[in-house]
Amino acid sequence: MDIVEMVEVVGIALGVIGLILTIVICALPTWIETTFIADNFATTEVHLLGLWMSCVTQSTGQTHMENAGAMIITAIILGCTNCIKEQTSQAKLIIISGILFILAGILILIPVSMVARSINSENSKWIRGKAELGASLYFGWGAAALLLIGGFILCITVGVFGWMMGICGWVVSLVPCSIIILGPHGYGPEHYRHIWMDMLKITCISTILGALGVMGSIFGTKCCNCIKSNRTRVKARFIVGIFFILAGILQLTTVFLVYYLTQNIPEYWREYMLFSTEFCRWSASMLLIGGTILCCSTLKRKNPDSTMTKSASH
């Protein structure tokens, strides 16, 4: 077993552990722990709220939700990787497994973080009593970390980590673009409306550059085998990296514009814009990291052109 295969085993192992933890947090009713104390301090009730059931010290209730189906499908796909002997097909399946691990980690991270934020928020209206973070939330953060790390490791082994970061950054950039398009640019001072329209233009250009990068990613990866020449593939990787970097810079420009725009505006509009800025930060980080990795990977070594070597051998 060489180093690449060992790294793949580590990535799959981390993903499987994260999968097990995900199933555990789906089953445990310990997402939110709420303590109710009566007025006379004579009785105390502890309510445990989970995805599948809510438990009280005196009685229990049960609700039905479907949240673990995608994880089971991921496990089935990963279990089939060893059944494929062809190297190209197995490499593609490893990429798919890594992507599914990353998506599973993100899908676990979002609800866990939202529940934790609702518990810690002072203005939470749907939680009664003294709410505390349940053990399932900590397991959920651990599962998300393992799934993301395992997915990134699998993508690194086949050399698509830069592509993945750029594509994920572009997908995240669609969120602030949609928010700005549907945003409240029709009211407010005229000065701020002009800046809002500038933000709209910048995010749209960034989205277009990211889309060009994604199209290049689809046709430029070695596993897709759409480009036969190694030299052309290297050039495509460098161009895609430049597209991702430019898109990330434009996303950062949007962040600075929002900071300038939210100095003297109403509170409700400030929260709306700061919410879109969070996605811009994440998108800019992933686009810049992915683009830099792609550009630097072209400078590591110059592989001979496969088409030239074939013609020379004849």
C-alpha positions as CSV (number, residue, x, y, z in Angstrom):
1,M,0.0,0.0,0.0
2,D,1.5,3.3,-1.1
3,I,1.1,6.7,0.6
4,V,-1.8,7.8,-1.7
5,E,-3.8,4.7,-0.8
6,M,-3.0,5.2,2.9
7,V,-4.3,8.8,2.7
8,E,-7.4,7.6,1.0
9,V,-8.0,5.1,3.7
10,V,-7.6,7.8,6.3
11,G,-10.1,10.1,4.5
12,I,-12.6,7.3,4.2
13,A,-12.1,6.3,7.9
14,L,-12.7,9.9,9.0
15,G,-15.8,10.1,6.8
16,V,-17.2,6.9,8.2
17,I,-16.6,8.0,11.8
18,G,-18.3,11.3,11.0
19,L,-21.2,9.3,9.4
20,I,-21.6,7.2,12.6
21,L,-21.6,10.3,14.7
22,T,-24.2,11.8,12.4
23,I,-26.5,8.8,12.9
24,V,-26.0,9.1,16.6
25,I,-27.0,12.7,16.8
26,C,-30.1,12.0,14.6
27,A,-31.1,9.3,17.1
28,L,-30.3,11.0,20.5
29,P,-32.9,13.4,21.9
30,T,-30.3,15.7,23.4
31,W,-30.2,18.7,21.0
32,I,-31.7,21.1,23.4
33,E,-31.9,20.7,27.2
34,T,-34.5,22.9,28.9
35,T,-35.1,23.2,32.6
36,F,-38.5,24.3,33.9
37,I,-38.8,25.3,37.5
38,A,-42.2,25.9,39.0
39,D,-43.1,29.1,40.9
40,N,-43.0,27.3,44.3
41,F,-39.7,25.7,43.5
42,A,-41.3,22.4,44.4
43,T,-41.1,20.7,41.0
44,T,-38.4,20.8,38.3
45,E,-38.8,19.3,34.8
46,V,-36.0,18.7,32.3
47,H,-37.1,18.6,28.7
48,L,-34.8,16.9,26.1
49,L,-35.5,17.9,22.5
50,G,-34.2,15.9,19.5
51,L,-35.0,15.3,15.9
52,W,-37.0,12.1,16.5
53,M,-38.5,12.6,20.0
54,S,-38.8,14.9,23.0
55,C,-38.4,13.5,26.4
56,V,-39.6,14.8,29.8
57,T,-39.0,13.3,33.2
58,Q,-42.6,12.3,33.6
59,S,-43.5,11.4,30.0
60,T,-42.2,11.1,26.5
61,G,-43.5,12.1,23.0
62,Q,-42.3,11.1,19.5
63,T,-42.2,12.9,16.2
64,H,-41.1,11.7,12.8
65,M,-38.6,13.4,10.6
66,E,-36.5,12.1,7.7
67,N,-32.9,13.4,7.9
68,A,-30.6,10.4,7.6
69,G,-31.4,9.1,4.1
70,A,-28.6,10.9,2.3
71,M,-26.1,9.7,4.8
72,I,-27.1,6.0,4.3
73,I,-26.8,6.5,0.5
74,T,-23.3,7.9,1.0
75,A,-22.3,4.9,3.0
76,I,-23.6,2.5,0.3
77,I,-21.6,4.4,-2.4
78,L,-18.4,4.3,-0.2
79,G,-18.9,0.6,0.4
80,C,-18.8,0.0,-3.4
81,T,-15.4,1.7,-4.0
82,N,-13.4,-1.4,-3.5
83,C,-15.6,-3.3,-6.0
84,I,-14.3,-1.2,-8.9
85,K,-11.0,-2.3,-10.4
86,E,-10.6,0.2,-13.2
87,Q,-8.4,3.0,-12.0
88,T,-10.2,5.9,-13.8
89,S,-13.7,4.8,-12.5
90,Q,-12.3,4.4,-9.0
91,A,-10.8,7.8,-9.1
92,K,-14.1,9.3,-10.2
93,L,-15.9,7.5,-7.4
94,I,-13.4,8.7,-4.8
95,I,-14.1,12.3,-6.0
96,I,-17.8,11.7,-5.7
97,S,-17.3,10.2,-2.2
98,G,-15.3,13.2,-1.2
99,I,-17.9,15.6,-2.5
100,L,-20.7,13.7,-0.7
101,F,-18.7,13.8,2.6
102,I,-18.2,17.5,2.2
103,L,-21.9,18.1,1.4
104,A,-22.9,15.9,4.4
105,G,-20.6,17.9,6.7
106,I,-22.1,21.2,5.5
107,L,-25.7,19.9,5.9
108,I,-24.9,18.8,9.5
109,L,-23.0,22.0,10.4
110,I,-25.9,24.3,9.3
111,P,-28.7,22.9,11.5
112,V,-26.4,22.3,14.5
113,S,-25.1,25.9,14.3
114,M,-28.6,27.3,13.8
115,V,-29.9,25.5,16.9
116,A,-26.9,26.6,19.0
117,R,-27.4,30.2,17.8
118,S,-31.1,30.1,18.8
119,I,-30.2,28.8,22.2
120,N,-27.6,31.5,22.9
121,S,-29.8,34.2,21.4
122,E,-31.5,36.4,24.0
123,N,-34.4,37.1,21.7
124,S,-35.3,33.5,21.0
125,K,-39.1,33.2,21.2
126,W,-39.6,29.5,20.4
127,I,-37.6,28.2,23.4
128,R,-39.3,28.4,26.8
129,G,-37.4,28.0,30.0
130,K,-33.7,27.9,30.6
131,A,-32.2,26.3,27.5
132,E,-28.7,24.8,27.3
133,L,-26.6,23.2,24.6
134,G,-27.3,19.5,24.4
135,A,-24.6,16.8,23.9
136,S,-25.9,16.1,20.4
137,L,-24.7,19.6,19.2
138,Y,-21.1,18.9,20.3
139,F,-21.3,15.5,18.5
140,G,-22.7,17.3,15.5
141,W,-19.8,19.7,15.3
142,G,-17.4,16.8,15.7
143,A,-19.2,14.8,12.9
144,A,-19.2,17.9,10.6
145,A,-15.4,18.4,11.2
146,L,-14.6,14.7,10.5
147,L,-16.8,14.6,7.3
148,L,-15.3,17.8,6.0
149,I,-11.7,16.7,6.7
150,G,-12.3,13.3,5.2
151,G,-13.9,14.8,2.1
152,F,-11.1,17.2,1.6
153,I,-8.5,14.5,2.0
154,L,-10.2,12.3,-0.6
155,C,-10.3,15.3,-3.0
156,I,-6.6,16.1,-2.4
157,T,-5.5,12.5,-3.2
158,V,-6.9,12.8,-6.7
159,G,-5.7,16.4,-7.2
160,V,-9.0,18.2,-7.2
161,F,-8.8,20.1,-4.0
162,G,-8.3,23.5,-5.8
163,W,-11.2,22.7,-8.1
164,M,-13.5,21.8,-5.1
165,M,-12.7,25.0,-3.2
166,G,-13.3,27.2,-6.2
167,I,-16.6,25.4,-7.0
168,C,-17.8,25.6,-3.4
169,G,-16.9,29.2,-3.3
170,W,-18.9,29.9,-6.4
171,V,-21.9,28.1,-5.1
172,V,-21.7,30.1,-1.9
173,S,-21.4,33.4,-3.9
174,L,-24.8,32.7,-5.5
175,V,-26.4,33.4,-2.1
176,P,-25.3,37.0,-1.6
177,C,-25.9,37.6,-5.3
178,S,-29.5,36.4,-4.9
179,I,-29.9,38.4,-1.7
180,I,-28.7,41.6,-3.3
181,I,-30.9,41.1,-6.4
182,L,-34.0,40.6,-4.2
183,G,-32.8,43.1,-1.6
184,P,-34.4,46.4,-0.5
185,H,-32.7,48.6,-3.2
186,G,-35.9,50.3,-4.0
187,Y,-36.0,52.5,-0.8
188,G,-33.6,54.3,1.4
189,P,-31.4,57.4,0.6
190,E,-30.5,57.8,-3.0
191,H,-26.8,57.7,-2.1
192,Y,-27.2,54.2,-0.6
193,R,-29.2,53.0,-3.6
194,H,-26.3,53.8,-5.9
195,I,-23.9,51.8,-3.7
196,W,-26.4,49.0,-3.6
197,M,-26.6,48.9,-7.4
198,D,-22.8,48.9,-7.5
199,M,-22.8,45.9,-5.2
200,L,-25.3,44.2,-7.5
201,K,-23.0,44.7,-10.5
202,I,-19.9,43.5,-8.6
203,T,-21.6,40.3,-7.3
204,C,-23.0,39.5,-10.8
205,I,-19.6,39.9,-12.4
206,S,-18.1,37.7,-9.6
207,T,-20.7,35.1,-10.2
208,I,-20.0,35.1,-14.0
209,L,-16.3,34.7,-13.4
210,G,-17.0,31.9,-11.0
211,A,-19.3,30.2,-13.5
212,L,-16.5,30.4,-16.1
213,G,-14.2,28.8,-13.6
214,V,-16.7,26.0,-12.9
215,M,-17.1,25.3,-16.6
216,G,-13.3,25.1,-16.9
217,S,-13.2,22.8,-13.9
218,I,-15.6,20.4,-15.5
219,F,-13.6,20.1,-18.7
220,G,-10.1,20.6,-17.3
221,T,-9.8,17.9,-14.7
222,K,-7.8,14.8,-15.6
223,C,-10.4,12.4,-14.4
224,C,-13.0,13.8,-16.9
225,N,-10.5,13.2,-19.7
226,C,-12.1,15.9,-21.9
227,I,-8.7,17.5,-22.7
228,K,-6.1,15.0,-23.9
229,S,-3.0,17.2,-23.9
230,N,-1.3,17.7,-20.6
231,R,0.0,21.1,-21.7
232,T,-3.5,22.4,-22.6
233,R,-4.8,21.0,-19.3
234,V,-2.1,22.9,-17.3
235,K,-3.1,26.1,-19.2
236,A,-6.8,25.5,-18.5
237,R,-6.0,25.0,-14.8
238,F,-4.1,28.3,-14.6
239,I,-6.9,30.2,-16.3
240,V,-9.5,28.7,-14.0
241,G,-7.4,29.7,-11.0
242,I,-7.2,33.3,-12.3
243,F,-11.0,33.3,-12.7
244,F,-11.5,32.1,-9.2
245,I,-9.0,34.6,-7.7
246,L,-10.7,37.5,-9.6
247,A,-14.1,36.3,-8.4
248,G,-12.8,36.1,-4.8
249,I,-11.3,39.7,-5.0
250,L,-14.7,41.0,-6.2
251,Q,-16.4,39.2,-3.3
252,L,-14.0,41.0,-0.9
253,T,-14.8,44.3,-2.6
254,T,-18.5,43.7,-1.8
255,V,-17.6,43.1,1.9
256,F,-15.8,46.5,2.1
257,L,-18.7,48.2,0.3
258,V,-21.1,46.7,2.9
259,Y,-18.9,48.0,5.7
260,Y,-19.0,51.5,4.2
261,L,-22.7,51.3,3.5
262,T,-23.8,50.2,7.0
263,Q,-22.4,53.2,8.9
264,N,-25.6,55.3,9.1
265,I,-28.5,53.2,8.1
266,P,-31.5,51.7,10.0
267,E,-30.9,48.7,12.1
268,Y,-33.2,46.3,10.2
269,W,-31.4,47.1,6.9
270,R,-28.0,46.7,8.6
271,E,-28.8,43.2,9.7
272,Y,-30.0,42.3,6.3
273,M,-26.8,43.4,4.6
274,L,-24.5,41.9,7.2
275,F,-26.2,38.6,6.7
276,S,-25.2,38.7,3.0
277,T,-21.7,39.8,3.9
278,E,-21.1,36.5,5.9
279,F,-21.6,34.5,2.7
280,C,-19.3,36.9,0.8
281,R,-16.5,36.3,3.3
282,W,-16.9,32.5,3.0
283,S,-17.1,32.7,-0.7
284,A,-14.1,35.0,-1.1
285,S,-12.0,32.7,1.2
286,M,-12.8,29.5,-0.8
287,L,-12.4,31.2,-4.2
288,L,-9.0,32.7,-3.3
289,I,-7.7,29.5,-1.7
290,G,-8.9,27.4,-4.6
291,G,-7.6,29.8,-7.3
292,T,-4.2,30.1,-5.6
293,I,-3.9,26.3,-5.3
294,L,-4.7,25.9,-9.0
295,C,-2.2,28.6,-10.1
296,C,0.5,27.2,-7.9
297,S,0.0,23.6,-9.0
298,T,0.9,24.7,-12.6
299,L,4.3,25.9,-11.3
300,K,5.3,22.7,-9.5
301,R,6.6,20.8,-12.6
302,K,6.1,20.8,-16.3
303,N,4.8,17.6,-17.5
304,P,5.6,16.7,-21.1
305,D,2.7,17.0,-23.6
306,S,1.2,13.6,-24.0
307,T,0.3,14.2,-27.6
308,M,3.9,15.2,-28.4
309,T,5.4,12.2,-26.7
310,K,3.0,9.9,-28.6
311,S,3.9,11.5,-32.0
312,A,7.6,11.3,-31.1
313,S,7.4,7.6,-30.3
314,H,6.0,6.9,-33.7
